[in-house]
Amino acid sequence: EGSVINKNNQFYFTYIYDSLVIQVIQSLTKCFHYYFEYKQNQISDDYDSDSDSDNELDDTQSNNKNSLLLSDKEKLISKERFDALLTPLVNLIEYSTSSFIYQSKFINNLTSLFKNLSLALLKDDKNLWQPMNYKILLLTRHSDYQVRLHCLSILISFYHTLREEFLVLLPESVTFISELMEDSHPLVEQSCQELIYIIDDCLGEEKFEDFL
């Protein structure tokens, strides 16, 4: 009976996860039309297959989007394309709180996706960091501590990867981060301290508390 429940959970997550991936894919179609047309067909084929395999859900879709962002040698992330992509990605953060068998992998892949998007914008248009950062900051006030925790994970990846470059957005972030310092959940408070440690390291002689 337990095996049947696990298979049902796996099928449910696979269906929902792929549906969300398709939503993001549709927003990216203008950027990578032929590639994502192929991926959509692949996902559709996955729905049609009736496999009893107990293998874990393959996270190739997220990894491929990460690879594409990292290998972006042309200016593919325009403002229009970014605007179409941002909202579906941010919506996925709230979905990450759902209890399913691959929640950890889902969160890790989504965090990597945001990190690599920020790296792509480093070459294409750093001004687009601001709306992305602000949308994530707004979610740090979500009632679910898991959403706040995931947002912190993404923010940590930004400062860890972009370092001093990302400090330009610190002034607008201070109020949100200061609220998280006194969060009611210990895991959120602990993650916030990790974020502040990285920010302090980026600041050098200055400290985060100097901005309070």
Beta strands, then each sheet from edge to edge (+ up, - down):
end
